[in-house]
Amino acid sequence: MGMEYKISHFGGARAADELVIYENVARTGTNAYGVEAVVENGIAVSVGSNDRAVPENGFVVSGHGSAALFIKENIFEGVKVSIDREKNVLTVINDDEAKNYYYTKKLGEIKQRSEKAKMDVSNLIRQIQQLIDEKNYEPCRQLLEEAYYRTCESKKGEIRAVWHRPLEKSPEEIDACVKRLADAGFNMLLIETIYEGYSIAARCTDMPLRADLAGKDFDMVDEYIKAGKKYGVEIHAWIEDFFVGIESKDKSKGCGSPIIDQHPEWAARKKDGSIYMRAEPGYIYLNAALPEVRVFLRDMYQKLLDEYAFDGIQLDYIRYPLSPSVDESVGFDDYSVKAFKEATGIDIRTVTTTDCDEWRRFILWRAENVTIYVKMMYDLAQSYKKRGRKLMLSTAVFGNPDEALRLKSQNWQLWCQNGWLDAIFPMAYLPDAGDVYREVKYMVDNFGNIPNISGISPMYSRLPVIESTKQVEACRAAGAKGVAFFCAANLTDEQIEKLKIGVFRE
């Protein structure tokens, strides 16, 4: 008797938490947010990434959410997989024959890794082989993972970054935080300096200080920079630019964004005049079309750089809100409507569908507004560099450039072509290392003039600990100049231990 799982359907699109069987087609055509297992002649031959080729002598099991978790936990190379078409049930049989096949194959891979990395794990290899010979398979997985970590190559000179929302309550806690990350091998800390319209920088008055920091006798930013210098970790200001708040449940206390409470005319507005996004629940954005908004943000960064010795600044939410439909898009305020009509002759209020040339021109016009702001930030960074200051200007961007432009008016490929950035941090937040590799490889191959520091989220996504190592290796293989983990709050002691003995060993 094997493990069983209900089949959602055969073929078609894979929706949330569904398990779908694909057969008699060339490929599954799925997105990167799931897991797939290829089955040939009733035996699983590979498990992992998406949009798989479908074998003539078998099928592909594709899962999302809970179904993906079932695949990850129960299907591996060598297990027997069958389908009951009457009951719509998938059965997985994990017997000794399957385990012997799988662990013998994995042991062979460890031997190859050991030779390539020139790391001696012969003692572990002997232990695993003995367990396989004795058919004592239970301890094999843990020992194989240990051997995997110890046969990792550790790449010197790469950027190892981590995003962090600072919630520490004292200088001592900040020092301990930075030391812990430095000990793990990280050399760059991206501190969330301004979020939802609030600042942690006591000497930046453009945005109000976060409420819990009022009356504190220390400046969080000063303490992070001090600890960074102490432990050899660069400190970068990570700032959400055009995203400035979330809808307040108690409107008597304001809309949810202090800057929009002060300047309601700066809000990005939908067709019905509302400022709250639904595709990004309750999010409030500044209107990127307004010159005074762009100047306000640029001046805010200038004050931060004048007041604090940041090693870099990272622009995040450097885009318009997600735009799945006309009604859920912004750019319908009087200023934007008038400016777009003057530029193109099109009254955007008359457009009712996103599938037309008029809407595509609107998307490009919005993207130009964001690009104008990025150029302003480039000029600002250059002004400091010309005076001898070492400073990195980077952006967190969506990995797929076509979707970034079409859905968010974020034309980061143009910024790269113009050479305005010192690095891009694409958010390759995917569950499988194979999909991470493909996304990063595409970006490196097409936009390789700007260093790619690949954003990954195995810890935040609660993937098995070993997936962090596999995704780092995938980014390296794809040609990235470093990795950035989201986020420090999800970095466990076990994660740190495995990074230290493996990919961050040197």
C-alpha positions in Angstrom: 0.0 0.0 0.0 1.4 3.3 -1.0 0.8 7.0 -0.4 -2.3 8.4 -2.2 -3.3 11.8 -3.4 -6.4 13.1 -5.2 -5.8 14.1 -8.8 -7.5 17.5 -9.5 -7.7 16.9 -13.3 -5.8 15.7 -16.4 -4.3 18.5 -18.4 -5.2 22.2 -18.4 -4.0 25.0 -16.2 -2.6 24.2 -12.8 -4.4 26.3 -10.1 -3.7 26.8 -6.4 -3.1 23.6 -4.4 -4.0 21.4 -7.4 -2.3 18.2 -8.5 -2.5 17.8 -12.3 -1.4 15.0 -14.6 0.0 16.0 -18.0 0.2 13.4 -20.8 0.1 13.4 -24.6 1.3 17.0 -24.9 4.8 18.3 -25.6 5.2 20.3 -22.3 3.2 21.1 -19.2 3.4 24.8 -19.8 3.3 25.6 -16.0 4.7 28.6 -14.3 7.6 28.4 -11.8 5.5 28.3 -8.6 5.1 24.6 -8.2 6.9 21.3 -8.4 6.8 18.5 -11.0 7.8 14.9 -11.2 8.5 13.1 -14.5 7.3 9.5 -14.6 8.5 7.0 -17.3 7.2 3.4 -17.4 5.8 3.8 -14.0 9.0 5.0 -12.3 9.8 8.6 -11.3 13.0 9.7 -13.1 13.3 13.3 -12.0 11.7 15.8 -9.6 11.8 19.5 -9.4 11.3 22.4 -11.8 8.3 23.3 -13.9 7.2 23.5 -17.5 8.6 20.0 -18.1 8.7 18.0 -21.3 6.2 15.2 -21.2 7.6 11.8 -22.0 6.0 9.6 -24.6 6.1 6.6 -22.3 4.8 8.3 -19.2 3.4 11.5 -17.7 4.2 14.4 -15.5 2.8 14.9 -12.0 2.5 18.7 -11.4 1.6 20.2 -8.1 1.1 23.6 -6.5 0.9 24.5 -2.8 -0.2 21.5 -0.7 0.1 19.2 -3.8 3.7 20.4 -4.4 4.5 19.6 -0.8 3.2 16.1 -1.3 5.4 15.6 -4.4 8.5 17.0 -2.5 7.9 14.7 0.4 6.9 11.5 -1.3 8.2 11.3 -4.9 11.9 10.9 -5.7 13.9 9.1 -8.4 13.1 5.4 -8.3 9.7 5.4 -6.6 6.8 3.7 -8.4 4.0 6.0 -9.5 0.6 4.8 -10.8 -2.8 6.4 -11.6 -6.3 5.1 -10.9 -8.3 6.9 -13.6 -11.6 5.8 -12.3 -11.0 7.2 -8.8 -8.8 10.0 -9.9 -6.1 9.0 -7.4 -2.3 9.0 -7.7 -0.4 6.3 -5.8 3.2 6.4 -4.8 5.0 3.3 -3.7 8.3 3.8 -1.9 9.7 0.3 -1.4 13.2 -0.9 -0.7 14.0 -1.3 -4.4 13.2 2.4 -4.9 15.2 3.5 -1.9 18.2 1.5 -3.0 18.1 3.0 -6.4 17.7 6.5 -5.1 20.3 6.5 -2.4 22.8 4.7 -4.6 22.4 7.4 -7.3 22.7 10.2 -4.7 25.9 8.6 -3.3 27.3 8.6 -6.8 26.6 12.3 -7.1 28.3 13.0 -3.8 31.4 11.2 -5.0 31.5 13.4 -8.1 31.0 16.5 -6.0 33.8 15.5 -3.7 36.2 15.1 -6.6 35.2 18.4 -8.2 35.4 20.4 -5.0 38.5 18.5 -3.8 36.8 18.0 -0.5 37.4 14.7 1.4 34.2 13.2 2.7 35.4 9.5 2.4 34.3 8.7 6.0 30.7 9.8 5.2 30.7 8.0 1.9 31.7 4.7 3.7 29.0 5.2 6.3 26.3 5.8 3.6 27.4 2.8 1.5 27.3 0.5 4.6 23.8 1.7 5.4 22.7 1.0 1.8 24.3 -2.5 1.9 22.4 -3.2 5.1 19.1 -1.8 3.7 19.1 0.6 6.6 17.8 3.6 4.6 16.4 5.8 7.3 19.7 7.5 8.3 20.9 7.9 4.7 19.1 11.2 3.9 20.7 13.1 6.7 24.2 11.8 6.0 23.8 12.5 2.3 22.8 16.1 3.1 25.8 16.5 5.4 28.0 15.2 2.6 26.3 17.6 0.2 27.1 20.6 2.4 30.7 19.6 2.9 31.3 19.1 -0.9 30.1 22.6 -1.8 32.5 25.0 -3.4 32.8 28.3 -1.6 33.3 31.2 -3.9 35.5 34.1 -2.7 34.7 37.7 -3.7 30.9 37.2 -4.2 28.3 39.4 -2.7 26.4 37.7 0.1 23.5 39.9 1.0 20.4 39.7 3.2 17.4 41.9 3.5 16.4 42.8 7.1 13.6 44.7 8.8 15.2 46.1 11.9 13.2 45.4 15.1 16.1 45.3 17.5 15.5 47.3 20.7 19.0 48.3 21.8 22.5 48.9 20.4 23.6 45.6 21.9 20.9 43.7 20.0 21.9 45.5 16.8 25.6 44.6 17.4 24.6 40.9 18.0 22.4 40.9 14.9 25.2 42.1 12.6 27.8 39.8 14.2 25.6 36.8 13.7 25.1 37.5 10.0 28.9 38.2 9.6 29.7 34.9 11.3 27.4 33.2 8.8 29.3 34.6 5.9 27.2 37.5 4.9 29.0 40.7 3.8 26.1 43.0 2.9 23.1 43.9 5.0 20.2 45.7 3.4 18.5 47.6 6.2 14.8 48.5 5.7 15.3 52.2 6.4 11.9 53.5 5.2 8.8 51.3 5.0 5.1 52.2 4.8 6.1 55.8 5.0 7.9 55.6 8.3 11.7 55.9 8.9 14.2 54.3 11.3 16.6 57.2 10.7 16.3 59.7 13.5 18.0 62.4 11.4 15.8 62.1 8.4 12.7 64.3 8.9 11.1 63.8 5.5 9.3 60.7 6.7 8.1 60.4 10.4 10.1 58.2 12.7 8.7 54.8 13.4 6.5 55.1 16.5 8.4 52.5 18.6 11.6 54.5 18.1 10.3 57.8 19.6 12.3 58.8 22.6 15.0 56.3 22.1 18.5 57.4 23.2 20.2 55.8 20.1 19.9 56.1 16.4 19.3 52.7 14.8 21.1 53.6 11.5 24.1 54.9 13.4 24.3 51.6 15.4 24.0 49.4 12.3 26.7 51.3 10.5 29.0 51.1 13.5 28.4 47.4 13.8 28.9 47.0 10.0 32.4 48.6 10.2 33.2 46.5 13.2 32.4 43.1 11.6 33.2 43.9 7.9 29.6 44.0 6.7 28.4 46.7 4.2 25.2 48.5 5.3 22.8 49.6 2.6 19.7 51.6 2.9 16.8 49.5 1.5 13.9 51.8 0.9 10.3 51.3 -0.5 10.0 54.3 -2.8 6.6 54.7 -4.3 4.8 52.3 -1.9 4.1 54.4 1.2 1.4 52.8 3.3 -1.4 50.3 3.9 -5.0 51.1 4.3 -5.9 52.0 7.9 -8.8 50.2 9.5 -9.4 53.3 11.6 -9.8 56.2 9.2 -10.0 58.7 12.1 -6.2 58.1 12.5 -5.5 58.8 8.8 -5.6 56.9 5.5 -2.7 54.6 6.5 0.1 56.6 5.0 1.5 59.6 6.9 2.9 61.2 3.7 -0.5 60.9 1.9 -2.3 62.3 5.0 0.0 65.3 4.6 -0.2 65.4 0.8 -3.4 63.8 -0.5 -2.7 65.3 -3.9 0.4 63.0 -4.2 -1.5 59.8 -4.1 -1.7 57.4 -7.1 -5.4 57.1 -7.9 -7.6 54.5 -9.7 -10.4 55.3 -12.1 -12.9 55.6 -9.3 -10.6 58.0 -7.5 -9.7 55.6 -4.7 -6.1 55.2 -3.5 -6.2 51.6 -2.1 -5.0 48.8 -4.3 -6.8 45.5 -4.3 -4.3 43.4 -6.3 -1.8 44.4 -3.5 -4.3 44.5 -0.6 -4.7 47.9 0.8 -1.4 49.2 -0.5 -1.0 53.0 -1.0 1.3 54.5 -3.6 2.8 57.8 -4.5 2.0 59.1 -8.0 5.2 58.6 -10.0 4.0 61.0 -12.7 4.2 64.0 -10.4 7.5 65.9 -10.7 7.2 67.1 -7.0 6.9 63.5 -5.8 10.1 62.5 -7.6 12.0 65.5 -6.3 10.7 64.8 -2.7 12.1 61.2 -2.9 15.4 62.3 -4.4 15.9 65.0 -1.7 15.0 62.4 1.0 17.8 60.1 -0.3 20.2 63.1 -0.4 19.5 63.9 3.3 20.1 60.2 4.2 23.4 60.1 2.4 24.5 63.4 3.9 23.6 62.3 7.4 24.7 58.7 7.4 27.7 56.7 6.0 25.7 54.2 4.1 27.7 52.0 1.7 24.8 51.9 -0.8 21.2 52.6 -1.4 18.6 50.2 -2.8 15.5 51.4 -4.6 12.5 49.0 -4.0 8.9 49.3 -5.1 10.4 51.4 -7.9 7.3 50.9 -10.0 3.6 51.5 -10.3 1.1 49.2 -8.5 0.3 45.8 -10.0 -2.1 46.5 -12.9 -4.2 43.4 -13.7 -7.1 45.4 -15.2 -8.1 49.0 -16.1 -10.2 49.4 -13.0 -7.4 48.2 -10.7 -4.8 50.4 -12.3 -3.6 53.9 -11.3 -2.9 57.0 -13.4 -6.4 58.4 -13.5 -5.8 61.5 -11.4 -6.3 64.8 -13.2 -2.5 65.5 -13.7 -1.8 62.1 -15.2 -4.8 62.1 -17.5 -3.9 65.6 -18.8 -0.2 64.8 -19.2 -0.8 61.6 -21.0 -3.3 63.2 -23.4 -0.9 66.0 -24.1 1.9 63.5 -24.9 -0.2 61.1 -27.0 -3.6 62.6 -27.8 -5.3 59.7 -26.0 -7.9 60.2 -23.2 -7.1 57.3 -20.9 -10.5 57.6 -19.3 -12.1 56.3 -22.4 -10.0 53.1 -22.5 -11.9 50.0 -21.2 -9.5 47.1 -21.9 -5.8 46.4 -21.3 -5.7 44.5 -24.6 -5.3 47.5 -26.9 -2.6 49.8 -28.3 -3.8 52.7 -26.3 -3.3 50.9 -23.0 0.1 49.7 -24.1 1.1 53.3 -24.8 -0.2 54.2 -21.3 1.9 51.5 -19.7 5.0 52.8 -21.5 4.2 56.4 -20.5 3.9 55.4 -16.9 7.2 53.5 -17.2 8.9 56.7 -18.5 7.9 58.4 -15.3 9.6 55.8 -13.2 12.6 55.9 -15.5 12.9 59.7 -15.1 13.1 59.1 -11.3 15.8 56.3 -11.7 17.9 58.7 -13.8 17.6 61.3 -11.0 18.8 58.8 -8.5 21.7 57.8 -10.8 22.7 61.5 -11.1 22.5 61.8 -7.3 24.7 58.8 -6.8 27.2 60.0 -9.4 27.5 63.4 -7.6 28.7 61.6 -4.5 31.0 59.2 -6.4 32.7 62.2 -8.1 33.6 63.5 -4.7 35.3 60.2 -3.8 32.5 58.4 -1.9 32.2 54.7 -2.5 28.5 54.1 -3.0 26.5 51.3 -4.6 23.2 52.2 -6.4 21.0 49.1 -6.8 17.3 48.2 -7.4 15.2 45.3 -6.4 13.3 44.3 -9.6 11.0 41.6 -10.9 12.9 38.9 -12.7 10.7 38.6 -15.8 11.3 41.9 -17.7 8.2 41.6 -19.9 5.9 41.1 -16.9 7.7 43.9 -15.0 6.9 46.3 -17.8 3.4 45.1 -18.7 2.0 44.7 -15.1 4.1 47.2 -13.1 5.5 49.8 -15.6 9.0 48.8 -14.5 11.4 49.1 -17.4 14.5 47.9 -15.6 16.1 46.5 -18.8 16.4 50.1 -20.0 18.1 51.2 -16.8 20.6 48.4 -17.3 21.2 49.3 -21.0 21.9 52.9 -19.9 24.3 51.7 -17.3 22.6 53.6 -14.5 22.9 50.9 -11.8 25.8 49.3 -10.0 23.8 46.1 -9.5 20.3 44.7 -9.9 18.7 42.4 -7.3 16.1 40.4 -9.2 13.6 38.7 -7.0 13.8 35.0 -8.1 11.5 33.9 -5.3 10.9 30.4 -6.7 10.6 27.0 -4.9 12.9 25.0 -7.1 16.6 25.6 -7.7 16.2 24.6 -11.4 13.7 27.4 -11.9 15.9 29.8 -10.1 18.8 28.8 -12.4 16.7 29.4 -15.6 15.4 32.8 -14.5 18.8 34.1 -13.3 20.5 32.6 -16.4 18.1 34.5 -18.7 18.8 37.7 -17.0 22.6 37.3 -16.9 22.7 36.3 -20.6 20.6 39.3 -21.7 21.5 42.0 -19.1 25.0 40.9 -18.1 26.5 44.4 -18.2 25.1 45.0 -14.7 26.1 42.7 -11.9 23.2 40.3 -10.9 22.8 39.8 -7.2 20.1 37.2 -7.2 17.3 37.5 -4.7 16.1 34.1 -3.3 13.7 33.3 -0.6 14.0 29.6 0.5 14.0 30.5 4.2 11.0 32.8 3.9 9.2 30.2 1.8 9.9 27.6 4.5 11.6 25.2 2.1 13.9 22.5 3.5 17.2 23.8 4.8 19.2 22.2 2.0 17.3 24.2 -0.6 19.1 27.4 0.5 22.4 25.8 -0.5 21.0 24.4 -3.8 19.6 27.8 -4.8 22.9 29.6 -4.0 24.7 27.0 -6.2 22.0 27.6 -9.0 22.7 31.3 -8.9 26.4 30.8 -9.2 26.0 28.4 -12.1 23.8 30.9 -13.9 26.5 33.5 -13.7 25.3 35.7 -10.8 27.8 37.9 -8.9 26.2 37.1 -5.6 23.0 36.3 -3.8 20.6 38.1 -1.5 18.4 36.2 1.0 14.9 37.3 1.9 15.0 37.7 4.8 17.1 37.8 8.0 14.1 37.1 10.3 13.8 33.7 8.8 17.5 32.8 9.1 17.6 30.0 11.7 20.7 28.7 13.6 20.6 25.6 11.5 20.6 27.6 8.3 23.7 29.5 9.6 25.5 26.3 10.5 24.9 24.8 7.0 25.9 27.9 5.2 29.1 28.1 7.3 30.2 24.5 6.5 29.1 24.7 2.9 28.6 27.5 0.3 29.8 30.3 2.6 32.7 28.4 4.1 35.3 30.9 2.8 
